[in-house]
Amino acid sequence: MWQRFASALPANPWNWIAVWRRNFLVWRKVALASILGNLAEPMSSLFGLGFGLGMIVGGVEGTSYIAFLAAGMVATSAMVSSTFETIYGAYARMQTGCTWEAVLCTPLTLGDIVLGEVAWAASKALLAGTAITIVAVALGYAEWSSIPYALPAIALTGVAFASLAMVVSALAPSHDYFIFYQSLILTPMMYLSGAIFPISQLPGSFQRIAALLPLTHSVDLIRPAMLGRPVDSVGLHVGALCIYAAIPFIVSAALLRQRLMR
C-alpha cells in the first residue's frame, strides 16, 4: 500500500521543475493576453468599487476605502489566478490534451506533475498579485517598501489555492462542474474574507466562519504589509495557509492516482 501511495508523491525535490518549465514555454507565447486577462477583473473591481463606493464609504480602518480594497484585490487576484490555471489549464492538460499521460512515460511521477502544476499556478498568482500591487503603489495606495513583504504572502496564497483547486480537478467529471466551485466557494469566500469590507461588519457567526477561510489569512498578511502596518499573528496566518497548501496537495495526489489508474 505504501508503494502505491509513494507513486503519487514527488520522486525528488527537483523533478517538478521540468513540468513548470514546460508550462512556462507554452504560456510565454500568449503571455500578454494572459496577463491582461488576469488583471482585467480585479483592476475593474478596484477602480469601480474603490472610486464608486469610496465616495460614499469614506475611510475604512484608518485609511481610504480604495487603499483598503487594493490589498483585498491583490489577495483575490492571487486566489482567482491560481485557481483558474489549475481547474482549467491543468485539467485540460490532464483530461483533454493527454499531456500528463505523455509525461508519465518519462521518469517523472504523478507527484512530480502535480507539484509542477501547483508551482506553475502559484507563479501565475504571484505575477497577477504583484502587478496589482505595483499599480496600487504607483497610485499612492500602498507603500513601495511593502512589495518585498507582500510577495511571499501572495506566493503562498497561490500555492494554497492551487492545491485546493487540484482536489476539485481530481473530483470533477468535466469542465462543467467547475462553475459550482466558483459560485459556491470562491465568490462567497471573497465577500466573507475581508477583501471588500471589514470582517468586523459581519454577524458573529459569519466572523467565526471567516476566520477559517484561507483568503482571510491571505488578506490579513497582505493588507498590513501594503499599508505599512505591523502584521498580527504572522505565524497563525502563515501556518494556516501552509496547512491549506500541504493537506489538499496530498489528498489531490491520491485522488488523481485513483482517477488516472482506472
C-alpha positions as CSV (number, residue, x, y, z in Angstrom):
1,M,0.0,0.0,0.0
2,W,2.8,2.4,0.8
3,Q,4.3,1.8,-2.7
4,R,1.0,2.8,-4.3
5,F,0.8,5.9,-2.1
6,A,4.5,6.8,-2.7
7,S,4.0,6.7,-6.5
8,A,1.6,9.6,-6.2
9,L,4.2,11.8,-4.4
10,P,7.2,13.7,-5.9
11,A,10.2,11.4,-6.6
12,N,12.7,14.1,-5.6
13,P,12.8,17.9,-4.8
14,W,13.6,19.0,-8.4
15,N,11.7,16.9,-11.0
16,W,8.7,19.3,-10.8
17,I,10.9,22.0,-12.5
18,A,10.6,20.2,-15.8
19,V,6.8,20.4,-15.6
20,W,6.9,24.1,-14.6
21,R,9.3,24.9,-17.4
22,R,7.1,23.1,-20.0
23,N,4.1,25.2,-18.9
24,F,6.2,28.4,-19.0
25,L,7.4,27.8,-22.5
26,V,3.8,27.3,-23.7
27,W,2.5,30.3,-21.7
28,R,5.1,32.8,-22.9
29,K,3.6,32.6,-26.5
30,V,0.4,34.1,-25.1
31,A,1.9,35.9,-22.1
32,L,0.5,39.4,-22.9
33,A,-3.1,38.2,-23.4
34,S,-2.8,36.0,-20.2
35,I,-1.6,38.9,-18.1
36,L,-4.2,41.3,-19.3
37,G,-6.9,38.7,-18.8
38,N,-5.8,38.1,-15.2
39,L,-5.7,41.8,-14.4
40,A,-9.0,42.9,-16.0
41,E,-11.4,41.8,-13.4
42,P,-9.5,42.7,-10.2
43,M,-8.5,46.1,-11.7
44,S,-12.1,46.9,-12.7
45,S,-13.3,45.9,-9.2
46,L,-10.5,48.0,-7.7
47,F,-11.3,51.2,-9.6
48,G,-15.1,50.6,-9.9
49,L,-15.7,49.8,-6.2
50,G,-12.8,51.9,-4.9
51,F,-13.9,55.2,-6.5
52,G,-17.6,54.4,-6.6
53,L,-18.2,53.1,-3.1
54,G,-15.2,55.0,-1.8
55,M,-17.0,58.3,-2.3
56,I,-19.8,57.0,-0.1
57,V,-17.9,55.0,2.5
58,G,-15.0,57.3,3.1
59,G,-12.3,56.0,5.4
60,V,-12.1,52.3,6.5
61,E,-9.9,51.2,9.4
62,G,-7.9,54.4,9.3
63,T,-7.3,54.5,5.5
64,S,-9.1,55.3,2.4
65,Y,-11.5,52.7,1.1
66,I,-9.6,52.2,-2.2
67,A,-6.4,51.6,-0.3
68,F,-8.3,49.1,1.9
69,L,-9.7,47.5,-1.2
70,A,-6.4,47.3,-3.1
71,A,-5.0,44.7,-0.7
72,G,-8.1,42.7,-0.9
73,M,-7.9,42.7,-4.7
74,V,-4.3,41.6,-4.6
75,A,-5.2,38.5,-2.5
76,T,-8.3,37.9,-4.6
77,S,-6.3,38.1,-7.8
78,A,-3.8,35.5,-6.5
79,M,-6.7,33.2,-5.5
80,V,-8.5,33.5,-8.8
81,S,-5.4,33.3,-11.0
82,S,-4.0,30.1,-9.3
83,T,-7.5,28.5,-9.2
84,F,-8.3,29.1,-12.8
85,E,-4.9,27.9,-14.0
86,T,-5.5,24.7,-12.1
87,I,-9.1,23.9,-12.8
88,Y,-8.9,24.9,-16.5
89,G,-5.3,24.8,-17.6
90,A,-4.1,21.8,-15.5
91,Y,-7.4,19.9,-16.0
92,A,-7.1,20.4,-19.8
93,R,-3.6,19.0,-19.8
94,M,-4.7,16.0,-17.8
95,Q,-8.1,15.2,-19.4
96,T,-8.3,16.5,-22.9
97,G,-4.7,17.2,-24.0
98,C,-3.3,14.0,-22.5
99,T,-0.1,15.9,-21.6
100,W,0.1,14.2,-18.3
101,E,-0.2,10.8,-19.9
102,A,2.8,11.7,-22.1
103,V,4.8,13.0,-19.1
104,L,4.1,9.8,-17.1
105,C,6.0,7.9,-19.8
106,T,9.2,9.7,-18.6
107,P,10.9,9.1,-15.2
108,L,8.6,11.7,-13.6
109,T,6.0,10.5,-11.2
110,L,2.4,11.8,-10.8
111,G,3.5,13.7,-7.7
112,D,6.1,15.5,-9.8
113,I,3.4,16.5,-12.2
114,V,1.0,17.7,-9.5
115,L,3.8,19.7,-7.7
116,G,4.9,21.2,-11.0
117,E,1.3,22.3,-11.8
118,V,0.8,23.7,-8.4
119,A,4.1,25.6,-8.6
120,W,3.1,27.0,-12.1
121,A,-0.3,28.1,-10.8
122,A,1.4,29.8,-7.9
123,S,3.8,31.6,-10.3
124,K,0.9,33.0,-12.2
125,A,-0.8,34.1,-9.0
126,L,2.4,35.8,-7.9
127,L,2.6,37.6,-11.3
128,A,-1.0,38.8,-11.1
129,G,-0.8,39.8,-7.5
130,T,2.5,41.6,-8.0
131,A,1.1,43.6,-11.0
132,I,-1.8,44.9,-8.9
133,T,0.5,45.7,-6.0
134,I,2.7,47.8,-8.3
135,V,-0.3,49.6,-9.7
136,A,-1.6,50.3,-6.2
137,V,1.9,51.6,-5.1
138,A,2.2,53.8,-8.2
139,L,-1.1,55.4,-7.5
140,G,-0.2,56.0,-3.9
141,Y,-2.5,53.4,-2.3
142,A,0.3,51.3,-0.8
143,E,4.0,51.8,0.3
144,W,6.9,50.9,-2.1
145,S,8.6,49.2,0.9
146,S,5.6,46.9,1.2
147,I,6.3,44.9,-2.0
148,P,9.1,42.7,-0.6
149,Y,6.8,41.8,2.4
150,A,3.7,41.2,0.3
151,L,5.3,38.9,-2.3
152,P,5.8,35.8,-0.1
153,A,2.2,36.1,1.1
154,I,1.0,36.3,-2.5
155,A,3.0,33.3,-3.5
156,L,1.8,31.3,-0.5
157,T,-1.8,32.2,-1.4
158,G,-1.2,30.9,-4.9
159,V,0.1,27.6,-3.6
160,A,-2.7,27.1,-1.1
161,F,-5.5,27.8,-3.7
162,A,-3.8,25.8,-6.4
163,S,-3.7,22.8,-4.0
164,L,-7.3,23.2,-3.2
165,A,-8.2,23.6,-6.9
166,M,-6.3,20.4,-7.6
167,V,-8.6,18.5,-5.4
168,V,-11.6,19.9,-7.3
169,S,-9.9,18.9,-10.6
170,A,-9.3,15.4,-9.3
171,L,-13.0,15.0,-8.5
172,A,-14.7,16.9,-11.4
173,P,-16.1,14.6,-14.1
174,S,-15.9,17.5,-16.6
175,H,-15.3,21.3,-17.0
176,D,-19.0,21.9,-16.5
177,Y,-18.6,21.2,-12.8
178,F,-16.1,24.0,-12.1
179,I,-18.8,26.6,-12.1
180,F,-20.1,25.2,-8.8
181,Y,-16.7,25.7,-7.2
182,Q,-16.6,29.2,-8.5
183,S,-20.1,30.2,-7.5
184,L,-20.5,28.3,-4.2
185,I,-17.0,28.5,-2.8
186,L,-14.8,31.3,-4.3
187,T,-17.4,34.0,-4.7
188,P,-18.8,33.7,-1.1
189,M,-15.2,33.5,0.2
190,M,-14.3,36.8,-1.4
191,Y,-17.2,38.5,0.4
192,L,-16.6,36.8,3.8
193,S,-12.8,37.2,4.0
194,G,-12.4,40.9,4.5
195,A,-11.3,41.6,0.9
196,I,-14.1,44.0,0.1
197,F,-15.3,45.2,3.5
198,P,-14.1,44.6,7.1
199,I,-14.9,41.3,8.7
200,S,-16.0,43.2,11.8
201,Q,-19.1,44.3,10.0
202,L,-20.3,40.7,9.7
203,P,-22.5,38.9,12.2
204,G,-20.7,36.9,14.8
205,S,-21.4,33.5,13.3
206,F,-20.0,34.6,9.9
207,Q,-16.9,36.1,11.6
208,R,-16.2,32.7,13.0
209,I,-16.6,31.1,9.6
210,A,-14.4,33.8,8.0
211,A,-11.6,33.1,10.5
212,L,-11.3,29.6,9.0
213,L,-11.1,30.6,5.3
214,P,-7.7,30.7,3.6
215,L,-8.4,34.0,1.8
216,T,-8.9,35.6,5.3
217,H,-5.4,34.7,6.3
218,S,-4.0,35.9,3.0
219,V,-5.7,39.3,3.3
220,D,-4.6,39.6,6.9
221,L,-1.0,39.1,5.7
222,I,-1.1,41.3,2.6
223,R,-3.1,44.3,3.8
224,P,-0.9,45.4,6.7
225,A,2.2,45.0,4.6
226,M,0.7,47.2,1.8
227,L,-0.4,49.8,4.3
228,G,2.9,49.8,6.2
229,R,1.4,48.4,9.4
230,P,2.6,45.6,11.6
231,V,1.1,42.2,10.9
232,D,-0.6,40.5,13.9
233,S,-0.3,36.7,14.4
234,V,2.0,36.1,11.4
235,G,2.7,32.6,12.5
236,L,-1.0,31.8,12.6
237,H,-1.7,33.1,9.2
238,V,1.3,31.5,7.5
239,G,0.7,28.2,9.3
240,A,-3.0,28.2,8.2
241,L,-2.0,28.8,4.5
242,C,0.7,26.1,4.7
243,I,-1.9,23.6,6.0
244,Y,-4.3,24.6,3.1
245,A,-1.3,24.0,0.8
246,A,0.0,20.7,2.1
247,I,-3.1,18.7,3.0
248,P,-5.0,19.3,-0.2
249,F,-1.8,18.6,-2.2
250,I,-1.5,15.1,-0.6
251,V,-5.2,14.4,-1.0
252,S,-5.3,15.6,-4.6
253,A,-2.3,13.4,-5.5
254,A,-4.0,10.3,-4.0
255,L,-7.3,11.1,-5.8
256,L,-5.6,11.8,-9.1
257,R,-3.7,8.5,-8.9
258,Q,-7.1,6.7,-8.5
259,R,-8.5,8.6,-11.4
260,L,-5.7,8.0,-13.8
261,M,-5.2,4.4,-13.0
262,R,-8.8,3.4,-13.7
